[in-house]
Each structure stands twice: as structure tokens, then as C-alpha cells.
């Protein structure tokens, strides 16, 4: 049997048994002049916690170390959550095209059945950089888009040089120019983990994302749902800086792509909805994705005029 004690408490017990008087209420030491001085409470506490009495052995032993402080454990948990959150978003980014190299075809369709606008591109990507060339409509065939490091340019035959544009500008219907590029949620946004929710029958991680200062992003604030089972983005809502919802998207991943020897689910369709006024939908279809690393010259602004 063991119990926590101190030299002072043990001394007081022995003194009481010997009839020398009651144990002192406070720790005391003898002063040089024969008087008594009171020991600091901190010293008493430190000495009292230094040992434990082992009744079986009849000796004192070092006290067991205290458990880790709750605050330290909470900090470690927060750090682990942050690492996990970054990995979850990075995995979702891969399935939205953030990979070393690929090519695919994009078709954007906007309309209600009576009037339908269609735009088609061939796209080449290198992580978040992309080069796109218009295939349809005929009046835009040969026009080109380039995004490198978040900066974008537009070029059409007849222009003397590419024109800088913003990835936030409208491309077609509810789709912005930046919507045809890969996402980079893991690096471009500060994140807050929200309670899990179910979306279209799948349990999802939910994050509130805010663009980091100085980053060139298509949206300032995003709320995103990521499937726990598949690691792909299911839905995103886009908000203004003031917090007003203005657009949403639901994303399907019904095809796969080989990336570095691994087969990953890959985006097949995204449906962008105007949440402010019209509720009009623009559908983006991704077709025939292939893992191909384009030549670096493709991502040179000078290449756009060739």
C-alpha cells in the first residue's frame, strides 16, 4: 500500500505520538538565533509532492510524474486536426485537377431548354496552371486562355498581344474563368472545420474556407462538403466578403484518372447555380481526361500568339 506524504507530515505524526505537542500548522525551520522561521509555502508544496511513502517497503519513493496538462493535450489534438484538414483538402484538390499534368475537354452548357449556350475547350493543366483553347462556338474558335500563378490572360486572333483578365470574370452563364482551372483549397485558403453533414446520401467533412491575404483566388469565401468515403468535393457554396451566398455548385466524380500509378476518382460534371436571382444552372462537363505533362512552353504567355 502506498500513499502520498511528506517529510514534514511524517515528522508531525511522530512528534504527536511521542507527546511532544500537536503538529505545527505550518512548516518551520530553526533560525540561527534559536528562534523559529516559517518556511515559504511554495517550498512546502514542492517537498510534499516530491516523494510517496511505501508502507510495504517502509521507505520513501519518488512521486509518480503528473499527467500531461490538458492544455498541452488539446494543443496536440489541434495540430493533428490541422494536418488532417490539409490532407483532406489536398486530396479533394487532386480530384479537381490539381495534379502534375493532364489534358481534358470541357463543355459549358447554360440555358433552360429554349435557349442554350454551349462553349467547348481543350484544356492542358500543370497543377493549378492551365492553357485552354476554344473549339466552339464557331465565332470564338481559336481564342485562348492562360492562367499561371493565379494571373490570367485572354487572346484571340487579330490581337497584337494577350490581354490580362481576372479569373473572377464571367466566362459563360454562371461559370467564371477560374472555374475551369484546378482547385487549390489546401494552400490558398484559411480553413475552419465545421460539424460533419450528409450530402446526397454521403457523410461529409464540412469546411469554411477564407482566401488567404494576397492570394489570387476565384472566390473570397467558400463552404465545401467533402465525402468522407471517397475524398472528393460534393458541394460548394460561394459567399461574398460580407457573407452573402451568391452561387453554389454540385460536383460529380463518375470517372477515374491514373496519377503517379494510382487510380483516383476524377471530376466529371459540375453544376453551377445562381443563388441570388435567376436560379439558372450552368453545367460544366469534363471529358476524356488523360495524365499527360504538357511542355513548359505551353504556359508561356508568348505561346498564346503562336
C-alpha positions in Angstrom: 0.0 0.0 0.0 1.3 3.5 -0.9 0.1 7.0 -0.1 1.4 10.5 -0.8 3.1 12.1 2.2 6.0 14.4 3.1 8.8 14.5 5.5 7.0 17.3 7.3 3.8 15.4 7.8 5.6 12.3 8.9 7.6 14.3 11.4 4.4 15.8 12.8 2.9 12.4 13.3 6.0 11.1 15.1 6.1 14.2 17.3 2.4 13.8 18.3 3.0 10.1 19.3 5.9 11.0 21.5 3.8 13.5 23.4 5.9 16.4 22.3 2.9 18.5 21.4 0.5 19.0 18.5 1.9 19.1 15.0 2.6 22.6 13.7 0.1 24.1 11.3 2.8 25.5 9.1 6.3 24.2 8.2 9.0 25.8 10.3 12.8 25.8 10.4 15.1 26.8 13.2 16.7 30.2 12.8 20.4 30.8 13.7 19.5 32.7 16.9 17.4 29.8 18.2 14.1 31.2 17.1 11.8 29.7 14.5 11.1 31.0 11.0 8.3 29.9 8.8 9.2 28.1 5.6 7.7 29.5 2.3 4.5 27.7 1.3 5.9 27.0 -2.2 8.9 25.1 -0.6 6.5 23.0 1.5 4.4 22.2 -1.6 7.4 21.2 -3.6 8.8 19.0 -0.8 5.4 17.5 -0.1 5.0 16.4 -3.7 8.5 15.1 -4.1 8.0 11.7 -2.6 5.5 9.0 -1.7 5.6 6.7 1.3 5.7 3.0 0.5 4.2 1.3 3.7 5.1 -2.2 2.4 8.7 -1.4 1.9 8.9 1.1 4.8 10.7 3.7 2.6 10.0 6.8 0.6 10.0 6.6 -3.2 9.9 9.3 -5.9 6.3 10.5 -6.6 4.8 9.5 -9.9 5.0 12.3 -12.5 1.8 14.2 -13.1 -0.2 13.5 -16.2 0.3 15.9 -19.2 -1.5 19.2 -18.8 -4.9 19.2 -20.6 -3.9 22.4 -22.4 -0.9 20.6 -23.9 -3.0 17.7 -25.0 -5.6 20.0 -26.6 -2.8 21.8 -28.5 -1.5 18.5 -29.8 -5.0 17.5 -30.9 -5.5 20.8 -32.7 -2.2 20.3 -34.5 -3.3 16.8 -35.6 -6.7 18.2 -36.8 -4.9 20.9 -38.8 -2.7 18.3 -40.6 -5.7 16.1 -41.3 -7.7 19.0 -42.6 -4.9 20.0 -45.0 -4.6 16.4 -46.3 -8.4 16.1 -46.8 -8.5 19.3 -48.9 -5.4 18.4 -50.8 -7.0 15.0 -51.7 -10.1 16.8 -52.9 -7.9 19.2 -55.0 -6.4 16.3 -56.8 -9.8 15.0 -58.0 -10.5 18.5 -59.3 -7.4 18.6 -61.5 -4.6 19.7 -59.2 -2.1 17.2 -60.5 1.4 17.4 -62.2 -0.1 17.3 -65.7 -3.2 16.3 -67.6 -5.3 17.2 -70.6 -9.1 17.1 -71.0 -12.1 18.5 -72.8 -14.5 21.0 -71.2 -18.1 21.7 -72.3 -20.1 24.5 -70.7 -23.8 24.5 -71.2 -26.1 27.3 -70.0 -29.8 27.5 -70.7 -33.4 26.4 -69.9 -34.1 24.2 -72.9 -35.4 27.0 -75.1 -32.1 28.9 -75.4 -29.0 27.0 -74.8 -25.4 28.4 -75.0 -22.6 26.0 -75.3 -18.8 26.7 -75.1 -16.2 24.0 -75.6 -12.5 24.0 -74.8 -9.4 21.7 -75.0 -7.5 22.2 -71.7 -4.0 21.4 -70.7 -3.0 21.7 -67.0 0.0 21.7 -64.8 -1.1 21.7 -61.1 -3.2 25.0 -60.9 -1.9 26.5 -64.2 -3.9 25.8 -67.3 -4.0 26.6 -71.0 -7.4 26.4 -72.8 -8.3 26.8 -76.5 -11.9 27.4 -77.7 -13.3 24.8 -80.0 -16.9 26.2 -80.1 -18.9 28.3 -80.8 -17.5 29.0 -84.3 -17.2 32.7 -83.7 -14.8 32.0 -80.8 -12.9 29.1 -82.2 -9.1 29.7 -81.8 -9.5 32.0 -78.8 -7.1 31.1 -75.9 -6.9 31.4 -72.2 -3.9 31.1 -70.0 -3.6 31.1 -66.2 -0.2 30.9 -64.4 0.3 31.5 -60.7 -3.3 32.9 -60.5 -2.7 35.5 -63.2 -4.8 35.2 -66.4 -4.7 36.3 -70.0 -7.1 36.1 -73.0 -6.0 36.1 -76.6 -7.9 35.9 -79.9 -6.6 36.0 -83.4 -6.1 39.6 -84.5 -4.9 40.9 -81.2 -1.3 42.2 -81.0 -0.7 40.5 -77.6 -2.6 38.7 -74.9 -4.9 40.8 -72.7 -4.8 40.4 -68.8 -8.1 39.3 -67.3 -9.3 38.3 -63.9 -10.2 34.7 -63.0 -13.3 36.1 -61.3 -14.7 37.5 -64.6 -17.8 35.7 -66.1 -16.9 33.1 -68.7 -20.3 31.7 -69.6 -23.5 31.6 -67.7 -22.7 31.1 -64.0 -19.2 29.9 -64.6 -16.2 32.2 -64.0 -12.9 31.9 -65.9 -11.3 30.4 -62.8 -13.9 27.6 -62.6 -12.3 25.7 -65.4 -8.9 25.6 -63.5 -8.0 23.1 -60.8 -8.8 24.0 -57.2 -6.2 24.7 -54.6 -8.2 24.8 -51.4 -5.4 23.3 -49.3 -2.9 26.1 -49.9 -5.0 29.2 -51.0 -7.5 29.3 -48.1 -7.5 29.5 -44.3 -9.8 26.8 -43.1 -12.2 26.1 -40.2 -13.6 22.6 -39.7 -17.4 22.5 -39.1 -19.6 19.6 -37.9 -20.0 16.8 -40.4 -23.1 16.7 -42.6 -24.7 14.4 -45.1 -24.9 15.5 -48.7 -26.7 13.4 -51.3 -26.5 10.4 -49.0 -22.8 10.6 -48.2 -21.4 11.6 -44.9 -19.1 14.6 -45.5 -16.5 16.7 -43.9 -17.5 20.4 -43.9 -15.1 23.3 -44.1 -15.5 27.1 -44.1 -12.7 28.5 -46.3 -11.5 32.1 -46.4 -9.0 33.3 -49.0 -5.5 34.0 -47.6 -4.4 37.6 -47.9 -2.5 38.2 -51.1 -3.7 35.0 -52.8 -5.2 35.3 -56.3 -8.4 33.3 -55.9 -11.7 33.0 -57.8 -13.7 33.3 -54.6 -13.3 35.0 -51.3 -15.1 32.6 -49.1 -16.3 29.0 -49.7 -18.2 26.4 -47.7 -17.3 23.0 -49.0 -18.6 19.4 -48.4 -16.1 16.6 -49.0 -17.1 12.9 -49.0 -15.5 11.0 -46.1 -15.6 7.7 -48.0 -14.2 9.0 -51.4 -12.3 12.1 -50.5 -14.0 14.2 -53.3 -15.8 17.5 -53.1 -19.6 17.0 -53.3 -20.8 20.6 -53.0 -19.5 24.1 -52.5 -21.2 27.4 -51.7 -19.6 30.7 -52.7 -20.1 33.8 -50.5 -19.2 37.5 -50.8 -16.8 39.0 -48.2 -19.8 40.2 -46.3 -21.1 36.6 -46.1 -23.9 36.7 -48.7 -24.4 33.5 -50.7 -24.4 34.2 -54.4 -23.5 30.9 -56.2 -23.4 27.1 -55.4 -22.1 24.1 -57.2 -22.7 20.3 -57.0 -19.9 18.1 -58.3 -19.9 14.6 -59.6 -16.8 12.3 -59.9 -18.0 9.5 -62.2 -14.7 8.8 -63.9 -11.2 7.9 -62.9 -7.7 9.0 -63.8 -4.3 7.4 -63.4 -2.0 9.7 -61.4 1.5 8.6 -60.4 0.5 4.9 -60.6 -2.7 5.5 -58.6 -6.2 5.4 -59.9 -8.1 8.4 -58.4 -11.8 9.5 -58.8 -11.9 12.5 -61.1 -14.4 15.2 -61.7 -17.0 14.5 -64.5 -19.6 17.2 -64.1 -20.2 20.4 -62.0 -23.5 22.3 -61.9 -23.2 26.0 -61.0 -26.4 27.6 -59.8 -27.1 31.4 -59.4 -28.3 31.7 -55.8 -29.1 35.4 -56.0 -31.7 36.0 -58.7 -32.4 33.6 -61.6 -31.5 30.1 -60.1 -30.2 29.4 -63.6 -27.8 26.5 -63.9 -24.6 26.2 -65.9 -23.3 22.7 -66.4 -19.6 22.0 -66.9 -18.7 18.6 -68.2 -15.2 17.2 -68.1 -14.5 14.6 -70.8 -11.6 12.3 -71.8 -9.1 13.2 -69.0 -5.6 11.8 -69.6 -2.4 12.1 -67.5 -0.1 14.0 -69.8 2.5 16.5 -68.6 2.4 19.4 -71.1 5.6 21.1 -72.3 6.6 24.1 -70.2 6.3 26.3 -73.3 2.6 25.9 -73.2 2.4 28.0 -70.0 4.4 30.9 -71.5 2.4 34.0 -72.4 4.3 34.3 -75.6 3.0 30.8 -76.7 -0.6 32.2 -76.9 0.1 34.1 -80.1 1.6 31.1 -81.9 
